[in-house]
Amino acid sequence: MITKTIKLDVVTFNSLIYASCKSGKWEEGVRLFKTMIGYGALPNIVSYNSVLDALCKEGKTTEALNLVEEMIRRGEKPDVLLTKLSIVTYNSLINGLCRTSQWRETSRLFDKMVLCNEGMTDEVRKEFEATIDGALRLDEDEGDNHETS
């Protein structure tokens, strides 16, 4: 598409990135994300969330956290107001960190999320606490299974 004279914009790239990431081709999604920037179509929160979610599901939490830092440097702030899109950002990161048993980083991110979002509803806070609690229990259960094996 790029070699033809079709002008790709953020919506087109977001659609391609999302489809790649959701179909398990996260590396293609990351490549498209980088191409997007090189092409001059600046990523938005949707672009970042698609790639973040895919990276976290692949256990690539270091890369995901680095991408959050880049996102903030570029002016997309997942922690200014807790909107539906920033809930996606936090949810992807917290789930990814829980899956890889990075409890200290999970706790740090959760505390930051709570501090930066005074308007966070109790319902949202409880949802994140339940996610973390469930992951901790699963990790403990798996630890028990490994000890008895």
C-alpha positions in Angstrom: 0.0 0.0 0.0 2.8 2.4 0.8 4.4 2.1 -2.7 1.1 3.3 -4.3 -0.1 6.8 -3.9 -2.5 5.9 -1.1 -2.1 8.2 1.9 -2.0 6.2 5.0 -3.2 7.9 8.2 -3.4 7.0 11.9 -6.7 5.2 11.4 -5.4 3.0 8.6 -2.3 2.1 10.6 -4.3 1.5 13.8 -6.5 -0.9 11.9 -3.5 -2.8 10.5 -1.7 -2.8 13.8 -4.8 -4.0 15.7 -5.5 -6.8 13.2 -1.9 -8.0 13.2 -1.7 -8.0 17.0 -5.1 -9.7 17.5 -4.2 -12.4 15.0 -1.1 -13.4 16.9 1.3 -11.6 14.6 2.6 -9.2 17.2 6.0 -8.8 15.5 4.2 -7.5 12.4 2.1 -5.1 14.6 5.4 -3.7 16.1 6.9 -3.4 12.6 3.8 -1.5 11.4 3.9 0.7 14.5 7.6 1.6 13.7 6.7 2.1 10.0 3.8 4.4 11.0 6.2 6.7 12.9 8.6 6.7 10.0 5.8 7.4 7.6 4.8 10.5 9.6 1.5 9.2 11.0 1.9 9.9 14.7 0.6 7.1 16.9 -2.2 7.8 19.3 -3.4 6.0 22.5 -5.1 3.3 20.3 -1.9 2.6 18.4 0.0 2.3 21.7 -2.6 0.2 23.4 -2.7 -2.4 20.6 1.1 -2.9 20.7 1.2 -2.8 24.5 -1.4 -5.4 24.8 0.3 -7.7 22.3 3.7 -7.3 24.0 2.3 -8.0 27.4 0.5 -11.1 26.1 3.8 -12.3 24.7 5.5 -11.8 28.1 7.6 -8.9 26.8 6.8 -6.6 29.7 10.2 -4.8 29.6 9.5 -3.7 26.0 5.9 -2.8 27.0 7.1 -0.6 29.9 9.6 1.1 27.6 6.8 1.8 25.1 4.8 3.4 27.9 7.8 5.7 28.6 7.9 6.5 24.9 4.2 7.1 24.9 4.5 9.6 27.7 7.5 11.4 26.1 5.4 11.8 22.9 2.6 13.4 24.9 0.1 10.4 25.2 -0.5 10.1 28.9 -2.3 7.0 30.1 -2.4 8.3 33.7 -3.9 11.8 33.4 -7.5 10.8 33.5 -8.7 7.3 33.8 -10.6 7.0 30.6 -11.7 3.8 29.0 -8.6 3.8 26.8 -6.2 4.4 29.7 -7.9 1.5 31.5 -6.8 -0.6 28.6 -3.2 0.6 29.0 -3.1 -0.2 32.7 -5.0 -3.5 32.3 -2.6 -4.8 29.6 0.4 -3.8 31.7 -0.9 -5.2 35.0 -2.0 -8.4 33.4 1.3 -8.8 31.6 3.3 -8.1 34.8 1.1 -10.6 36.8 1.6 -13.3 34.1 5.4 -13.0 34.5 5.3 -12.8 38.3 6.7 -9.3 38.5 4.9 -8.4 41.7 7.0 -5.4 42.7 6.5 -3.8 39.3 2.8 -4.7 39.4 2.4 -3.0 42.8 4.4 0.1 41.7 2.3 0.5 38.6 -1.0 0.0 40.5 0.1 2.5 43.2 1.0 5.0 40.5 -2.3 4.4 38.7 -4.2 5.1 41.9 -2.2 8.2 42.8 -2.5 9.7 39.4 -6.2 9.1 39.1 -8.0 10.7 42.0 -11.3 10.3 40.1 -10.9 6.5 39.8 -14.1 4.8 40.8 -14.1 2.2 43.5 -15.4 -0.3 40.9 -12.4 0.2 38.7 -10.0 0.0 41.6 -11.6 -3.2 42.9 -11.4 -4.7 39.4 -7.6 -4.1 39.3 -7.2 -5.4 42.8 -9.1 -8.6 41.9 -6.9 -9.1 38.8 -3.8 -8.8 40.9 -5.2 -10.9 43.7 -6.3 -13.6 41.3 -2.9 -13.7 39.6 -1.1 -13.9 43.0 -3.3 -16.9 44.0 -2.6 -18.6 40.6 1.1 -18.0 41.1 1.0 -19.5 44.6 -0.9 -22.5 43.4 1.6 -23.1 40.6 4.4 -22.7 43.1 2.7 -25.4 45.3 2.4 -27.7 42.3 6.1 -27.3 41.4 7.2 -28.1 45.0 5.2 -31.3 45.1 6.4 -32.5 41.7 
